[in-house]
Amino acid sequence: MNARENLTIAVAGGTGTLGGAVVDELRKRGHHVRVLSRRSAEHPVDLTTGEGLAGALADCDVAVDASNSTSPKRARATLVDGSRLLLAAEEKAGVGHHVAVSIVGCEKVPIGYYRTKVAQERVVESGPVDWTTVRATQFHELVAGVLAPLARSGLHPLPKARLQTVASAEVARAVADVAERPALRGRVEVAGPEIEDLRDLALQWRAAHRSRVLPLPVMLPGPVGRALRAGALTTDRPDVRGTLTFGQWLTAGR
Ligand SMILES: NC(=O)c1ccc[n+]([C@@H]2O[C@H](COP(=O)([O-])OP(=O)(O)OC[C@H]3O[C@@H](n4cnc5c(N)ncnc54)[C@H](OP(=O)(O)O)[C@@H]3O)[C@@H](O)[C@H]2O)c1
């Protein structure tokens, strides 16, 4: 099916890491894009209350939900209850396609945030608007964003964890491709080019930053540690494989 042109697309979370890249990508392709977030000057909305959604979604063809909250107190309200409010407002506004963003393997790692993502997926799949879910692996930006502040303490505590990190810009291109096409009522998986251990990613980060921070191997006990060591957050056969490795992304100075 050919990509549709000149769409009006709302991007919830359009000021975030992924959302910002999705907004740039869709604008480059000539679509009319609305940035929805609490701090958006154009379309301030709050997903936890539904405030602003009706006006922001009027006349939109597609809504991309790239919002996020990792706070234990707010994640459910933003991602699960927020999806319900967003979908109800989309239905009222006549939005034809809801594009959700989730995480490869989230059902296999029993931590609170991933449970919330699974619950969010279910709300979307049983919701009133045709949908596609783009599942992505961890972004290069996330790993760098965790390692940088830890380095200031002088130590990198590092569990063994097989990851397949990907540049958020490459995920954004996949999300934009999905948004331009009819809803699949199914998932598209996007993953990075290589499966690497977190300890090797940290080694590359230290080299790129000429950092003398000490690596501290730690053991993550229980089912979470086992799942991460076994590569539960990776996939051998993604639908879309990014091309930029973590090392190349670091060299490019991100
Ligand atoms: N980060 C990763 O490695 C990764 C990997 C795979 C999948 N994902 C998924 O990708 C999506 C985006 O993640 P991200 O890391 O790009 O997020 P992020 O950078 O933390 O951005 C979150 C966005 O959500 C908005 N937001 C938060 N609370 C809101 C509320 N109550 N109402 C309206 N907007 C709200 C924020 O803007 P305001 O603060 O202005 O409201 C911001 O634009 C999530 O679904 C996440 O699970 C992330």
The ligand as an ORCA input file, in Angstrom:
! r2SCAN-3c Opt
* xyz 0 1
  N      13.747      5.452     25.579
  C      13.908      4.248     25.042
  O      15.016      3.655     25.010
  C      12.722      3.530     24.433
  C      12.905      2.294     23.798
  C      11.806      1.639     23.213
  C      10.538      2.237     23.269
  N      10.396      3.433     23.917
  C       9.057      4.029     23.957
  O       9.078      5.223     23.183
  C       8.105      6.154     23.686
  C       8.752      7.514     23.891
  O       9.818      7.387     24.830
  P      10.922      8.557     24.982
  O      12.054      7.947     25.731
  O      11.161      9.223     23.661
  O      10.141      9.564     25.940
  P      10.648     10.951     26.578
  O      11.864     11.452     25.890
  O      10.685     10.767     28.057
  O       9.442     11.950     26.218
  C       8.216     11.838     26.867
  C       7.219     12.795     26.205
  O       5.940     12.586     26.827
  C       5.396     13.862     27.175
  N       4.534     13.683     28.347
  C       4.875     13.148     29.549
  N       3.820     13.160     30.379
  C       2.778     13.697     29.678
  C       1.425     13.999     29.991
  N       0.902     13.748     31.199
  N       0.652     14.539     29.028
  C       1.161     14.807     27.795
  N       2.423     14.560     27.444
  C       3.226     14.022     28.380
  C       6.624     14.737     27.457
  O       6.380     16.099     27.261
  P       5.930     17.114     28.452
  O       6.857     16.875     29.601
  O       6.037     18.459     27.818
  O       4.514     16.763     28.774
  C       7.560     14.250     26.336
  O       7.252     14.906     25.128
  C       7.535      5.472     24.960
  O       6.367      4.795     24.601
  C       8.615      4.468     25.351
  O       8.109      3.362     26.082
  C      11.435      4.100     24.484
*
